[in-house]
Amino acid sequence: MGLWGGRFSGQTSDLFKQFNDSLPVDYRMAEQDIIGSIAWSKALASVNVLTSDEQRELESALNDLLKQVQDNPELVLQSDAEDIHSWVEGKLIDAVGDLGKKLHTGRSRNDQVATDLKLWCREQGQNLAELLGGLLDALVELAKKHQDTVLPGYTHLQRAQPVTFAHWCLAYVEMFERDLARLNNALKLMDTSPLGCGALAGTAYAIDREALAKELGFARATRNSLDSVSDRDHVLELLSVASISSVHLSRMAEDIIFYNTGEAGFLEMGDAVTSGSSLMPQKKNPDAMELIRGKCGRVVGSLTGMMVTMKALPLAYNKDMQEDKEGLFDTVDTWSICLKMAILCIESIEVKGENTYKAAQQGYSNATELADYLVAKGIPFREAHHIVGRAVVAAIEAQKPLEDLSIEQLKSFSEVIEADVYQHLTIEACLEKRVALGGTSKEQVAHALSRFNK
Ligand code: ARG
C-alpha cells in the first residue's frame, strides 16, 4: 500500500512514478524530516494522540534512523519511496509496526515539507555565512599586506586614477559584507515554523504550535496556515542572495583574470589553483576564476526558474512547488564551493608590485591632478580640464608621461604652471590627496581596515 493507496484501484504508470517521485532530490532532507518527526511525535503526545510510552518508542526508532542516515546519507536512495517523507514513515513502520502509522495524525506532507526545507535552509545558510566570513578574512589579510602597493584604477577598462591594491580588496570586502547582511536577514525572516498547519487549513488537534516551533529551534510559529504551506520566500531569498553574491564573485574573478594576464602582469595565482595547457607549455590558466565567473550563470538561472515557478500559483500547496529543491540545492552547493575556491585563490595571490606601479604611472592617470593643480591656482575646473586635455595630447605625441614634459612645455598650456607642479604629479601625491572618507589615501585605507582589527 502506497501513501495514498485507498482511493486508487489502478496501477500508477512507471513513467508517472518516475516523473512524480522526488526522493532522488529530497533525500538530502532526511535528517530534517526525522528531526521534524520527533518534534511532531511530542506534539501528538501533548494532545494525547500518543501515550508517552508510544512517543518514546517512536522517538527512539526515529533516532536510530537518524543515526543510519547520518552514517550513510545515500542509504535513502536505495529505496523506491515517493519522497523523503514517505521514506521516513515507511522505515518507521518497518521498525515499530502499526505504531509507526500513528505518526502522520494531524500532519500533512505539505506542512512537513515546508518545515523540512526551512530547517535545511537554516542549516545551510549558517554554513554559507561562515564561508562568507572566511572570504572576508582572506580579503582583509590581503589588503593588510598591500596598503602600499599601487594599482592602476580603471573606468571603462581604461586606466583612470591610481589606487592601492588594499583599496581594491576592500571594495570586494564591502560587497561580501552586504551579502552576509542579506543572508543573515533572510535567515531571520525564515525563522518561523510551519509545522502544525496541516494540509492547508490548520491541524485539527489543539497543538501548542509556539512550543512546537521552539522545540525545533525556530523563533516562532507561522501565523497563517494557507501561507505556511505555500510560502517559498525562503527559497527565493536564498537564491536571490546567492545570485547577488555570485555576481560579486564573478566580478572579482573577472578583475583577477585580467590582472593575471600576460598583458597586465599585475599578479600571479598559485600553482594549486591554476592549470596548464595540454598543448602550450608556457600557459598557466586561471581556470578557478573562470569557473567562478561561469557558474554565476547557473545560480542566476535557478533564481529565475523558481521565480517563474512560483508566479501565479494559486493558494495553497501545488505540486509545482516540488520543483523548488533541485535549483536550490544546486545553488547552495555551487555558491559554497565558489566561496571555498575564492578563499583559496585569494590566499594564493602574489601581487607584482613593480608591474602594478609601472602600469599606474602610464596611461596619464595623474591628469586629474594637473587639473586640480590649475584649479588651486585660480583656474575654473572646466577650463583646467580643457587645458590638461591639450597637454595630454601633446604628451601622447611625444610618447612621454605628463611629468616628463619640461616646465617650458607645460607652461605653453598655461602660464600659471610653475616648477612646483611636478610634486603634484607623482603617484604618491595622487594617492595621498584622496583623504575624504572612502578614498584611497593611506590614511583612509588604514581607517577602513581598522574595523577589522579586533
Ligand atoms: N514531495 C512533495 C514536495 O516536495 C511533498 C509534498 C507533497 N504533498 C502533496 N500534497 N502531494 O513538495
Boltz pocket constraint, residues with backbone or C-beta under 6 A from the ligand:
constraints:
  - pocket:
      binder: B
      contacts: [[A, 20], [A, 22], [A, 26], [A, 82], [A, 83], [A, 109], [A, 110], [A, 113], [A, 317], [A, 318], [A, 319], [A, 321], [A, 322]]
      max_distance: 6.0
